[in-house]
Amino acid sequence: MEAHGICLHIRHSDLTVKEFMAVPSDPVQSSKYLAIEGMRLLRKNWDGEPLRSIGIRAIKLQPYAPECQLSFFDDREKIIKADILERSVDKIRDRYGSKAVVRAALE
């Protein structure tokens, strides 16, 4: 599946809720890029008040389309390698559980 939109859910300490949505320039297939886009949305919209919870979710999901169009500025080999890595990690998690492989840090 690939996401054609991202939604950020913010709950403040007084339990008020705000949601922000964005459409990435390219469909998002990787959890890493979903998190990066979510953090970008948070930095853009957070007013600095204390938060109770944050949620990021993929919206406008569609079946994965490997024949996507790349721009001249994309590094095609890097994108293909990242896609293969993400699918391999998903297979490991399916077989051994969601905590078999975890991300150490988000850049």
C-alpha positions in Angstrom: 0.0 0.0 0.0 1.1 3.6 -0.5 -0.2 6.7 1.1 -1.2 9.7 -0.9 -1.8 11.8 2.2 -0.6 12.1 5.8 -2.6 13.1 8.9 -1.1 14.4 12.1 -3.2 14.1 15.3 -2.2 16.3 18.3 -3.9 16.1 21.7 -3.0 18.9 24.1 -2.7 18.5 27.9 -6.2 20.1 28.2 -7.5 17.3 25.9 -8.2 19.6 23.0 -7.5 17.9 19.6 -6.1 19.3 16.4 -5.5 17.5 13.2 -3.4 18.5 10.2 -3.2 16.9 6.8 -0.7 17.1 4.0 -0.3 15.6 0.5 3.3 14.6 -0.1 4.9 15.3 -3.5 5.2 11.6 -4.1 3.2 8.7 -2.6 4.7 7.5 0.7 5.4 3.7 1.0 8.0 3.7 3.7 7.4 4.0 7.4 10.6 6.1 7.6 9.3 8.7 5.1 5.9 8.6 6.8 7.6 9.6 10.0 9.7 12.3 8.4 6.6 13.8 6.7 4.8 13.6 10.1 7.6 15.4 11.9 7.6 18.1 9.2 3.9 18.6 9.8 4.4 18.8 13.6 7.2 21.3 13.3 5.1 23.5 11.0 1.9 23.4 13.1 2.9 22.9 16.8 2.4 26.0 18.9 4.8 24.9 21.7 2.1 24.0 24.2 2.5 20.8 26.2 1.2 17.7 24.4 -0.6 14.7 25.7 -0.3 12.5 22.6 0.8 12.6 18.9 -0.4 10.3 16.2 0.7 10.0 12.6 -1.4 8.0 10.1 -1.4 7.3 6.4 -4.5 8.4 4.5 -5.8 8.0 1.0 -4.3 4.5 0.8 -4.0 2.9 -2.6 -2.4 -0.4 -3.8 1.3 -0.1 -4.4 2.2 0.9 -8.0 5.8 0.1 -8.7 5.6 1.9 -12.1 5.6 5.3 -10.5 7.2 8.2 -12.4 10.4 9.6 -11.0 11.8 13.1 -11.5 15.2 13.9 -12.9 16.4 14.8 -9.5 15.6 11.4 -7.8 18.3 8.9 -7.3 16.6 5.8 -8.8 19.0 3.3 -7.3 18.7 4.7 -3.8 14.9 4.6 -4.0 14.9 1.0 -5.3 17.3 -0.1 -2.5 15.2 1.7 0.2 12.1 0.0 -1.2 13.7 -3.5 -1.1 15.0 -2.9 2.4 11.5 -1.8 3.7 9.9 -4.8 2.2 12.5 -7.1 3.7 12.0 -5.6 7.1 8.2 -6.0 6.7 8.7 -9.7 5.9 10.9 -10.2 9.0 8.3 -8.4 11.2 5.5 -10.6 9.7 7.4 -13.7 10.6 9.0 -12.8 14.0 6.7 -10.1 15.3 6.6 -6.3 15.1 9.5 -5.8 17.5 12.0 -8.1 15.7 13.4 -5.1 13.9 13.1 -1.6 15.3 14.5 1.8 14.2 17.3 3.0 16.5 16.9 6.7 15.6 14.9 8.9 13.3 17.0 11.4 11.4 
